[in-house]
């Protein structure tokens, strides 16, 4: 092809590899040869897991909706007892248990009893994960036609006023599909605000363990939702003054939640749109937790510049969210969030390198990626405004 870049050595190797793997004869030989058989089996299993992934997700969904993990949190139960508690016929209960056991959500105990598995046990008392599982019903509907999603047909229909299901993902996050998010009512923001609050503990500990706050005196949480992250901050750093900025209806929910937590004297909430309204000043550290990936590059740059302006000289910004091209979590960052945000109607996952570049363009210095034990959930960038080193 005229103008096409020449193949590199790696390109030629990949072409040869793919032709070989696609050969039925090679597949038969690999499956039969003792030294290659385990590799062939692992790859076949991995491919089937992709094919069956939706079914696996529905098994988890059924367990959450039936409250299986909480019911077994006090110890294993016999199948008849579990069947009675779930109000399911015994054959249906056994089918669900077999599926959940295969996925390590449940495990067989002695005397025919069923208990928690290694993946089911962490679900006990974890409202954030359970809320996310239930929330995915809306995502699954949008993904029923992935080509329509990729071609933008769902978003075009929404913009043109076509009738769409009210429980689609874009409807769940109403700020993603309106040019005046500050006009959203309390009822419109309640459901997604509750979900974000429930899931916030999954990342709050990662952030606060990676970056101690002892050297700061006032923290501004931009897009802080109902204040769940600020409540975690307050426990770790009792000396800090707390500021929260979010849409007016969300900020009002945060004000009540922070007051109920006994933080009214230490906290101030501000309502507005961070794309049209100035951010509050006076903070020497700002946090942007799971916000940037909801927006396109132009809006993120606008937001980063607004935070840079609001921070005191020498102030610090912590930007935390799942990021693409994360070693060991590429499926989460690139596949899951890539399609989730597409269905949501706005935003994209970004690499730490891309976010670093954007922070630098917004005027921040000394941008660095912090180490944290669970980058699957979030990665953390720290940057500073001129005047001091973070």
Secondary structure, DSSP 8 states (H G I E B T S, - for coil): -TT-----HHHHHHHHHHHHHH-HHHHHHHHHSHHHHHHHHHHHHHHHHHHHHHHHHHHHHHHHHTTHHHHTTT--EEHHHHHHHHT--HHHHHHHHHHHHHTTSEEE-GGGEEEE-TTTGGGTT-HHHHHHHHHHHHHHHHGGGHHHHHTTHHHHHHHTT----TTSHHHHSGGGG-S-GGG--HHHHHHHHHHHHHHHHHHHHHHHHHS--TT-SEEEEET-TTSHHHHHHHHH-TT-EEEEEE-HHHHHHHHHHHHHTT-TTTEEEEES-TTTS------SEEEEES-GGGS-HHHHHHHHHHHHHHS-TT-EEEEEE--SS-TT-HIIIIIIHHHHHHHHTS-----HHHHHHHHHHTT-EEEEEE--S-TTT-EEEEEE-TTS--
